[in-house]
Amino acid sequence: MTNAPAVAAGSVPLKHPPGLWVLFITEMWERFSYYGMRALLVLYLVQSTAPMVDGKQNWNPGFGWSEESAYYLYGIYTWLAYLTPLVGGWIADRFLGTHRSMVLGGSIIALGHITLALTESFGITPGAAVSMQTGPGALLCFMSGLALIIIGTGFFKPCVSVMVGQLYEKDDPRKDSGFTWFYMGINLGAFFSPLVAGTLGESVGWHWGFGSAAVGMVLGLAFYMHYRPKYLGHIGDRPIPTAKAAVMEPAAVMTSADWQRLGVIVILSFTGSLLFWMAFEQAGSSLTVFADEKTDRTLWGLLAPDSRIAMWFGWTTGFPVTWYQSVNPFTILVFGPLFAWLWVWLDRRKLNPPTPFKFAIALYVQGIAFLILVAGALEARDHGLAGPQWLFMSYIVATWGELCLSPVGLSMVTKLATPRTQSLMMGIWFASTSLSNLLSGVGAAWSVRYDKGEATFALPGLAGYFLLIVLALVLCGALLTVLAPMLKRMMHGVH
C-alpha cells in the first residue's frame, strides 16, 4: 500500500506529487557528497608525494600511487558502493522500511566523508615510500572512510528511488517523467560538487574537498527530516501486517507474469545497463587522467599561466581537472526537462518506445560519445594535447544516452517489481551497476597498456582502447534491438 494519488482513466495529469521535490532535494545533497568525493579520489591517489613536482613545491601531496593501482581501487570502491544496495534493499524490505533505512544510510555516509577528511591528521610525509608515506594510521583512516561510505550507500541508495516510485500508482504514465525530474536532482548535486569539492580539494587541500562532501550529506538529511512529515506522510514506513490484510491480500504468491517481469529487470540490468555504465564510469578514472595529462585546459591559450584569470586563481595548467565532471550533470539539467516532457508527449500519442528499445538507443548514443573520444585521442597522439572540445562533446552526447537509460531504468524497476520486492529489485539494479563499476576500473587499468603501446586494437594508443568500447556498445545495442519485442511481451502490458 502507498499514498500514491490515483490517476483518472484516460487522463495524464502533468503535476507531480509534492513529495517528489522533497526526495529531489534530499538526493541532490547526497549526490553532492558522493560525486564530490568521486571527482577527487583518483587525483588524490595518484598525486605525487615528492617535495617538488615539475620544479614547483608540492604543497598538496596525495598517496603517490600508480595509475593502475588508483584505477583498481576506484573500481573496487564504486563496485562495492553499488553492490551493498542489494543487501540494504533486502533489509529495508524486511526490517527497517525505506524511511529509516535512508536516514541510517545518510548518517553513515556523512561519517565516512568526515573520516576521509581526517586522513591528513595522521600524517602525509612527502618523498617517502608509499608504505611509509601513508603510514598505517593514515591508510587505515582513508580505507575506513571509504568503507563507511560504501555501507551507508547500501542503506540509502535503493530506498530513496523506491520512495519516488511509491508516490505514483503502478500504471501512472507520469512515473517515467517523475523519475527524470528526480534524476535532475541527482545531477544538480553532481554539477556543483566538482566545482565546490573538486576545486577545494585541488586548490586548497584534499581534506577541504572531502569535508565539504560531509557537509552536503548532513544538509540533505536535515532537509529531509524537516519536510518529510508534511509532504511524504507515511510513505517509506515499514508496512505492518495485520490479520485483516492477511485475509484480504493473500497475494504474496508470485505469478508467472510477476516472474517474467522480474526477469526483464535482471536481463536489462546485466546487459544494456551493465555495458553502458562500464563505459560511462571511465569518466572518473581513465578520462580524468586523460583530462589531466592529455588535454589542453587553457582553452586554446585563453587561460595560459600568464593570463590575468589564471594568475588570479593560481592556475598553472588551465582550469581544474574536476570541472570536466560538471559537464555531464549540467547537460542533464539542460536536457532533463526536455526528456521528461518527451516521454509524456510520446505516451499521449502512443509512440512512447518500450523500455528495452530505450536501452538500445542509450547504447548507440554512448557509442557515438566514445567515437568522439577516438578523435580526441588521435589529436593528443599527433599534437601532444587534445583540444578541450573533445571531452566536452563526449560528455554531452553520453548524457543524452544516460537520459534514455538511467531514469527510465529506475522507473522500470518500480513498475515491474511487486510491492514486496521493490527495494530488493532496486538493489539488483544497483548490483549490476556495481559490477559495471568494477569492470570499468579493470578496463581503465588496461587503458594504461594501450597508452604505452603494450596493447592495441585497430588504432594505436588510447584511440584503439576507445574504439574497442565503441564496438562493444554498438553490438550490445544491436542485441537489445533484436530482443526488444520478446522483452516487451515479458513485461505483460507494463510500459
C-alpha positions in Angstrom: 0.0 0.0 0.0 1.2 3.5 -0.8 -0.1 7.0 -0.5 0.1 7.5 -4.3 -2.7 9.6 -5.7 -5.0 7.8 -8.2 -5.0 8.8 -11.8 -8.3 9.0 -13.6 -8.7 6.7 -16.5 -7.8 8.3 -19.8 -6.1 11.4 -18.3 -2.5 12.2 -17.9 -2.0 14.9 -15.3 1.2 16.8 -15.6 1.5 18.0 -12.0 3.7 15.7 -9.8 3.2 14.9 -6.1 4.8 17.5 -3.8 6.8 14.7 -2.1 8.8 14.3 -5.3 10.6 17.6 -4.6 11.5 16.6 -1.1 13.2 13.5 -2.4 14.6 15.5 -5.3 16.5 17.8 -2.9 17.5 15.1 -0.5 19.1 13.1 -3.2 20.7 16.2 -4.6 22.7 16.7 -1.4 23.6 13.0 -1.2 24.9 13.1 -4.8 26.8 16.3 -4.0 28.7 14.4 -1.3 29.2 11.3 -3.5 30.3 13.0 -6.7 32.5 15.5 -4.9 34.5 12.6 -3.4 34.4 10.7 -6.7 35.9 13.6 -8.6 38.8 13.8 -6.1 39.5 10.1 -5.5 41.8 9.1 -8.4 43.5 12.5 -8.4 44.3 12.2 -4.7 45.6 8.7 -5.0 48.0 9.5 -7.9 49.2 12.9 -6.7 52.9 12.7 -6.1 54.5 12.6 -2.6 57.7 14.2 -3.8 58.6 17.6 -2.3 59.0 19.1 -5.8 56.8 18.4 -8.8 57.8 19.9 -12.2 60.2 22.2 -10.4 57.5 23.5 -8.0 56.8 22.8 -4.4 54.3 20.0 -3.9 52.1 21.7 -1.2 49.2 19.3 -1.6 50.7 15.7 -1.7 48.5 12.7 -2.2 49.2 9.0 -1.8 51.6 8.7 -4.7 50.1 5.5 -6.2 50.5 4.4 -9.8 47.6 5.0 -12.2 46.9 1.2 -12.4 46.6 0.9 -8.6 44.4 4.0 -8.4 42.1 2.7 -11.1 41.8 -0.7 -9.4 40.9 0.9 -6.0 38.4 3.2 -7.8 36.8 0.2 -9.5 36.6 -1.8 -6.3 35.2 1.1 -4.3 32.5 2.0 -6.8 31.7 -1.7 -7.3 31.1 -2.1 -3.5 29.2 1.2 -3.3 26.7 -0.1 -5.8 26.7 -3.7 -4.6 25.7 -3.0 -1.0 22.3 -1.7 -2.0 21.4 -5.3 -2.8 21.7 -6.1 1.0 20.4 -2.7 2.1 17.3 -3.1 -0.1 16.6 -6.5 1.4 17.0 -5.1 5.0 14.7 -2.2 4.1 12.0 -4.6 2.7 12.2 -7.0 5.7 13.0 -4.9 8.7 13.6 -1.2 8.6 11.4 0.3 5.9 12.7 2.7 3.3 12.5 5.8 5.6 14.6 4.5 8.5 17.0 2.8 6.2 17.6 6.0 4.3 18.2 8.1 7.4 20.6 5.4 8.8 22.5 5.3 5.5 22.8 9.1 5.1 24.2 9.3 8.6 26.9 6.7 7.9 27.8 8.3 4.6 28.4 11.7 6.4 30.6 9.9 9.0 32.6 8.3 6.1 33.3 11.7 4.5 34.4 13.1 7.8 36.7 10.2 8.3 38.3 10.8 4.8 38.8 14.5 5.7 40.7 13.4 8.8 43.2 11.3 6.9 45.8 14.0 6.7 45.7 14.3 10.5 47.6 11.0 10.6 50.5 12.5 8.6 51.5 12.6 5.0 55.2 12.6 4.6 56.3 13.9 1.1 59.1 12.0 -0.5 58.8 8.8 1.4 57.9 5.4 0.0 54.1 4.7 -0.3 54.1 2.3 2.6 55.8 4.8 4.8 54.2 7.9 3.3 50.7 6.9 4.1 51.6 5.2 7.4 49.3 2.6 9.0 47.2 5.3 10.6 46.5 7.4 7.5 45.9 4.4 5.3 43.5 2.8 7.9 41.7 6.1 8.3 41.3 6.5 4.5 40.1 3.0 3.9 37.7 3.2 6.9 36.2 6.4 5.3 35.6 4.6 2.0 34.1 1.6 3.9 31.7 3.8 5.8 30.5 5.4 2.6 30.1 2.0 1.0 27.9 0.8 3.9 25.9 4.0 4.1 25.2 4.0 0.3 23.9 0.4 0.7 21.2 1.6 3.0 20.5 5.0 1.3 20.6 4.3 -2.4 17.8 1.8 -3.1 15.4 3.4 -0.7 15.2 6.9 -2.0 14.5 5.6 -5.5 11.8 3.2 -4.2 10.1 6.1 -2.3 9.9 8.1 -5.6 8.1 5.1 -7.2 5.7 4.9 -4.2 4.4 8.4 -5.0 2.7 7.1 -8.1 0.2 4.3 -8.9 1.7 1.3 -10.7 0.5 2.3 -14.2 0.7 6.1 -13.8 2.2 7.4 -17.1 3.8 10.3 -15.1 6.3 7.9 -13.5 9.0 8.0 -16.2 8.7 11.8 -16.2 8.8 11.9 -12.4 11.9 9.8 -12.3 13.5 12.1 -14.9 12.8 15.1 -12.6 14.2 13.2 -9.7 17.2 12.4 -11.8 17.8 16.1 -12.3 18.0 16.4 -8.5 20.8 13.8 -8.6 22.6 15.8 -11.2 22.1 19.2 -9.7 24.2 17.9 -6.8 26.6 16.3 -9.2 27.0 19.6 -11.1 28.0 21.7 -8.1 30.1 19.1 -6.3 33.1 19.1 -8.7 33.0 22.9 -8.7 32.9 23.1 -4.9 34.5 19.9 -3.5 36.8 19.4 -6.5 38.1 23.0 -6.5 38.6 22.9 -2.7 40.4 19.6 -2.9 42.7 20.6 -5.8 43.3 24.3 -4.9 43.0 24.5 -1.0 43.6 21.0 0.3 42.3 17.5 -0.2 40.7 17.4 3.3 38.7 20.5 2.5 37.2 18.8 -0.5 36.3 15.6 1.5 35.0 17.8 4.3 32.6 19.7 2.0 31.2 16.4 0.9 30.3 15.6 4.5 28.5 19.0 4.8 26.4 18.2 1.8 25.2 14.9 3.2 24.3 16.5 6.6 22.3 19.2 4.8 20.4 16.6 2.8 19.4 14.7 5.9 18.3 17.8 7.7 16.1 18.9 4.8 14.5 15.5 4.5 13.7 15.2 8.2 12.2 18.7 8.3 9.9 18.3 5.3 9.0 14.6 5.3 6.1 14.7 7.8 4.3 17.3 5.7 4.9 16.1 2.2 5.6 12.4 2.4 3.4 11.3 5.3 3.8 7.5 5.9 5.5 6.8 2.6 8.6 4.9 3.4 7.3 3.4 6.6 7.6 -0.4 7.0 4.2 -2.0 6.3 2.8 -3.6 9.5 1.0 -6.8 8.6 -2.5 -7.3 10.1 -4.9 -10.2 10.3 -7.3 -8.3 8.0 -4.5 -7.7 5.5 -3.5 -11.3 5.6 -7.1 -12.3 4.7 -7.7 -9.7 2.1 -4.3 -9.7 0.5 -3.1 -13.3 0.2 -1.3 -12.0 -3.0 2.2 -12.7 -1.8 2.3 -15.6 -4.2 4.3 -14.7 -7.3 2.5 -15.4 -10.6 4.2 -16.4 -13.9 3.8 -12.8 -15.1 5.4 -11.5 -12.0 8.4 -13.7 -12.5 8.7 -12.8 -16.2 8.6 -9.1 -15.3 11.4 -9.6 -12.7 13.3 -11.5 -15.5 13.1 -8.3 -17.6 14.7 -6.3 -14.8 17.5 -8.8 -14.5 18.1 -9.1 -18.3 18.2 -5.4 -18.9 20.3 -4.8 -15.7 23.0 -7.2 -16.7 23.2 -6.4 -20.4 22.4 -2.8 -21.5 22.8 -1.2 -18.1 26.0 -3.1 -17.3 27.8 -2.2 -20.5 26.5 1.4 -20.6 27.8 2.1 -17.1 31.0 0.2 -17.7 31.8 2.8 -20.4 30.3 5.7 -18.6 32.3 5.3 -15.4 35.5 5.8 -17.4 34.7 9.5 -16.6 36.0 9.0 -13.0 39.1 7.1 -13.9 40.8 7.0 -17.4 39.0 10.1 -18.7 40.0 12.1 -15.5 43.7 11.3 -16.2 43.2 12.0 -19.9 41.9 15.4 -19.0 44.8 15.9 -16.6 47.7 14.8 -18.8 46.5 14.9 -22.4 44.0 17.7 -22.7 44.6 21.4 -23.2 42.8 23.0 -20.3 43.9 26.6 -21.2 41.0 26.9 -23.6 43.4 27.4 -26.6 45.6 29.8 -24.5 42.9 32.0 -23.0 43.8 30.6 -19.6 47.5 30.3 -20.1 49.6 30.7 -16.9 50.4 34.4 -17.8 46.8 35.3 -18.4 45.0 37.5 -15.9 42.4 34.9 -15.0 45.0 32.1 -14.5 47.2 34.4 -12.3 44.2 35.5 -10.3 43.1 31.9 -9.5 46.7 30.5 -9.4 46.1 28.1 -12.3 49.3 26.9 -14.0 47.8 24.3 -16.4 44.3 25.7 -17.0 41.0 25.2 -15.3 40.8 22.4 -12.7 40.6 18.8 -14.0 37.5 18.2 -11.8 35.5 20.8 -13.7 35.0 18.3 -16.5 33.0 16.2 -14.1 30.3 19.0 -14.1 29.6 18.8 -17.8 27.5 15.7 -17.5 25.2 16.9 -14.8 24.9 20.4 -16.4 23.8 18.7 -19.6 21.2 16.8 -17.6 19.9 20.0 -16.0 19.5 21.5 -19.5 18.1 18.5 -21.4 16.4 16.6 -18.5 13.2 18.7 -18.7 13.0 18.1 -22.4 13.3 14.3 -21.9 10.8 14.4 -19.1 8.3 16.2 -21.3 9.2 13.9 -24.3 8.1 10.7 -22.7 4.7 12.0 -21.7 4.2 13.6 -25.1 5.1 10.4 -26.9 2.8 8.4 -24.5 -0.2 10.6 -25.3 0.3 9.7 -29.0 1.0 6.1 -28.3 4.5 6.5 -29.7 6.5 6.0 -26.4 9.1 3.4 -27.2 9.2 0.4 -24.9 11.9 0.3 -22.2 14.2 -2.3 -23.8 14.4 -0.1 -27.0 15.2 3.0 -24.9 18.1 1.0 -23.5 19.3 0.1 -27.0 19.1 3.8 -28.0 21.2 4.7 -25.0 23.9 2.2 -26.0 24.1 3.6 -29.6 24.4 7.2 -28.3 27.1 6.2 -25.8 29.0 4.6 -28.7 28.9 8.0 -30.5 30.3 9.6 -27.4 33.3 7.3 -27.4 33.8 7.7 -31.1 34.3 11.4 -30.4 37.0 10.4 -27.8 38.7 8.4 -30.5 39.2 11.6 -32.4 40.5 13.4 -29.3 43.0 10.6 -28.5 44.3 10.7 -32.1 44.8 14.5 -31.8 46.6 14.1 -28.5 48.9 11.5 -30.1 49.7 13.7 -33.0 49.9 17.1 -31.3 50.8 16.3 -27.7 47.5 17.6 -26.3 43.9 17.2 -27.3 41.7 20.2 -27.7 39.3 20.8 -24.7 36.3 20.3 -27.0 36.6 16.6 -27.4 35.8 15.7 -23.7 33.1 18.4 -23.6 31.4 17.0 -26.7 31.8 13.4 -25.5 30.3 14.1 -22.0 27.3 15.9 -23.6 26.5 13.1 -26.0 27.0 10.4 -23.3 24.5 12.3 -21.2 21.8 12.1 -23.9 22.3 8.3 -23.7 22.1 8.4 -19.9 18.7 10.2 -20.0 17.4 7.3 -22.2 18.6 4.7 -19.7 19.1 5.7 -16.1 15.8 7.4 -15.0 13.9 5.1 -17.3 15.6 2.1 -15.6 14.8 3.3 -12.1 11.1 3.8 -13.2 11.2 0.3 -14.8 12.1 -1.4 -11.5 9.3 0.2 -9.5 6.8 -0.7 -12.3 7.8 -4.3 -12.9 8.7 -5.4 -9.3 6.0 -6.5 -6.9 5.4 -4.3 -3.8 7.2 -6.8 -1.6 10.3 -7.0 -3.8 10.8 -3.4 -4.9 13.7 -2.5 -2.6 15.3 -5.9 -3.3 15.0 -5.5 -7.1 16.3 -1.9 -6.9 19.3 -3.4 -5.1 19.7 -5.9 -8.0 19.6 -2.9 -10.4 22.4 -1.2 -8.5 24.2 -4.5 -8.2 24.5 -4.6 -12.0 25.8 -1.0 -11.8 28.3 -2.2 -9.2 29.7 -4.9 -11.5 30.0 -2.4 -14.3 32.0 -0.1 -12.0 34.4 -2.9 -11.1 34.8 -3.8 -14.8 35.3 -0.1 -15.6 38.1 0.1 -13.1 39.8 -3.0 -14.6 39.3 -1.6 -18.1 40.8 1.7 -17.0 43.8 -0.1 -15.8 44.1 -1.8 -19.2 43.9 1.6 -20.8 47.4 2.2 -19.4 48.7 -0.7 -21.5 47.1 0.8 -24.6 48.6 4.2 -23.8 52.0 2.6 -23.5 51.7 0.7 -26.8 51.7 -2.7 -25.0 48.2 -3.4 -26.3 46.4 -2.2 -29.4 43.0 -2.5 -31.3 42.8 -1.3 -34.9 44.3 2.1 -33.9 47.4 2.8 -31.8 47.3 4.1 -28.2 44.2 5.2 -26.4 42.3 5.7 -29.7 42.3 1.9 -30.0 41.0 1.4 -26.5 38.2 3.9 -27.0 37.3 2.3 -30.4 37.1 -1.1 -28.7 34.5 0.4 -26.3 32.5 1.8 -29.3 32.3 -1.7 -30.9 31.1 -3.3 -27.6 28.4 -0.7 -27.2 27.1 -1.0 -30.7 27.0 -4.8 -30.6 25.1 -4.8 -27.3 22.7 -2.2 -28.6 22.0 -4.4 -31.7 21.4 -7.4 -29.4 18.8 -5.4 -27.4 17.1 -4.2 -30.5 16.6 -7.8 -31.6 15.4 -8.9 -28.1 13.1 -5.8 -27.6 9.9 -7.5 -28.9 10.4 -10.5 -26.7 11.2 -8.4 -23.6 8.1 -6.3 -24.2 5.9 -9.4 -24.2 7.5 -10.5 -20.9 6.5 -7.1 -19.3 2.8 -8.1 -19.8 1.4 -4.7 -20.6 3.6 -2.7 -18.3 5.4 0.1 -20.3 
